[in-house]
Amino acid sequence: MKRISRSASIVAIKKALVAGYPLVGISSWEEDQVEAALAGLCKSLFNQTPCFFPWDLQNGLTRQGERIESTSKLEDALDWVQKQEGPGFFIFKDVSSFLPNPEVKRRLRNVAETFLGQNRFLFLLGTDFIIPSDFRKDIHLIEFGLPDISEIQEIFQRTINNCVKRGAEVRLSADQMTQAAVTLQGLTASEAQHGLNKVLWGQKVIDESIITNLHDEKEQFTRKEGILEYFRPQFDLKDLGGLQNLKEWLIKRKRLFTPEAASAGLTPPRGLLMMGISGCGKSLSVKIISSLWNLPLFRLDMNQVYSGVHGTPEAVFHYAIRTMESVSPAILWIDEIEAGISGSSVKEALPPPRTESTCFLPKLFERADLTKFSS
């Protein structure tokens, strides 16, 4: 599975419009970015009387910032929309929790039927759509990707320029600036901007040390759920005794994470299985790899996965995959992997311990921009 780029998402929306889908669901964490993209598409398609209508629970339907009376309730807004004539985009936010409601589903179907072939399109915006089984054929779903590397580089360069204006000195090479931008991949545009503001605040000299600090911004992903644990780089290769073959292997493959390697089509390592008795250096090795390759490290404890505290193993695995997709490029450390394979920590009430080998690991190793270490 490949991370969906923002440009690819906009192309997908255009294709949905050409195909004539009257009802489109767009999944995204960036409501403002989706709305701006749709407003641009609407203007390019229908360069005439304003025909862009956003709706949310607080303001109801609006047109050019002006509220439309009696449209605060979702049902009333959909009734109003169905009666409109002429082309237009109708953007509905805060709708995902209403989808199981039979009256809402009926109204959405009626609107879609009315809009069919009329150059009128209803867009539903949300972070994670759970579509009722009897409504799945009525809606076309699109995932709106997070910022592309080019957009992040623009944010980074703009912020750096502001720092220079206030007197800061920049000691970053072109490669280091690219690496810093890559570090911010997986964040929304606002998260990237806030993270840069925090890291660069008060800095008189901006050097490569900011890269490590930017990694810390990705810790926010894990602190909110408590399933993945973030480890800040703190060890060096000299802290690991012995294991000379491993050290040479790691040093050689460090170059595979450079922009030059990516442009040449070279794929970084996808994973490594480390086995040994307790105390032989498995955990320390993983932490050192994170520092050496300058990638954020997240630990998934299999004992926690099968404890039942965070839900079923399937749900935890799904969350872990989605989270790591968001923060990649990164390293996922799967600790105590034998607990999942042997089922030694599995509660009797939970499904048999086959999830990991039949579902989780195959999907995980499809990701070329994630490096997995199991111990």
Stockholm file with secondary structure:
# STOCKHOLM 1.0

chainA/1-375         MKRISRSASIVAIKKALVAGYPLVGISSWEEDQVEAALAGLCKSLFNQTPCFFPWDLQNGLTRQGERIESTSKLEDALDWVQKQEGPGFFIFKDVSSFLPNPEVKRRLRNVAETFLGQNRFLFLLGTDFIIPSDFRKDIHLIEFGLPDISEIQEIFQRTINNCVKRGAEVRLSADQMTQAAVTLQGLTASEAQHGLNKVLWGQKVIDESIITNLHDEKEQFTRKEGILEYFRPQFDLKDLGGLQNLKEWLIKRKRLFTPEAASAGLTPPRGLLMMGISGCGKSLSVKIISSLWNLPLFRLDMNQVYSGVHGTPEAVFHYAIRTMESVSPAILWIDEIEAGISGSSVKEALPPPRTESTCFLPKLFERADLTKFSS
#=GR chainA/1-375 SS CCCCBHHHHHHHHHHHHHHTCSEEEEECSCHHHHHHHHHHHHHHHCCSSCCEEEEETTTEEEETTEECTTCSSHHHHHHHHHHCCSSEEEEECSCGGGTTCHHHHHHHHHHHHHHTTTTEEEEEEESSCCCCGGGTTSCEEEECCBCCHHHHHHHHHHHHHHHHHTTCEECCCHHHHHHHHHHTTTSCHHHHHHHHHHHHTTCSEECTHHHHHHHHHTHHHHHTTSSEEEECCCCCGGGSCSCHHHHHHHHHHHGGGSHHHHHTTCCCCCEEECCCCTTSSHHHHHHHHHHHHTCCEEEEEHHHHTTSTTSCHHHHHHHHHHHHHHHCSEEEEEETHHHHHHCTTCCTTSCCTTHIIIIIHHHHTTCTTEEEEEC
#=GC SS_cons         CCCCBHHHHHHHHHHHHHHTCSEEEEECSCHHHHHHHHHHHHHHHCCSSCCEEEEETTTEEEETTEECTTCSSHHHHHHHHHHCCSSEEEEECSCGGGTTCHHHHHHHHHHHHHHTTTTEEEEEEESSCCCCGGGTTSCEEEECCBCCHHHHHHHHHHHHHHHHHTTCEECCCHHHHHHHHHHTTTSCHHHHHHHHHHHHTTCSEECTHHHHHHHHHTHHHHHTTSSEEEECCCCCGGGSCSCHHHHHHHHHHHGGGSHHHHHTTCCCCCEEECCCCTTSSHHHHHHHHHHHHTCCEEEEEHHHHTTSTTSCHHHHHHHHHHHHHHHCSEEEEEETHHHHHHCTTCCTTSCCTTHIIIIIHHHHTTCTTEEEEEC
//
